[in-house]
């Protein structure tokens, strides 16, 4: 039970981190990954909670 939850948190954290990084790079032309880490972790936790409530995941084939 903990392993799938941890995988989901890590997955959504990576999505949040990459999204923040790409937006920052495109808008401001800079990349400072250490600054994005707290926001990405918070975003990953929030997206995991939303995924559990709404079911944001892709359907399994």
Secondary structure, 3 states (H helix, E strand, C coil): CHHHHHHHHHHHHHHHHHHHHHHHHHHHCCCCHHHHHHHHHHHHHHHHHHHHHHCCCCCCC
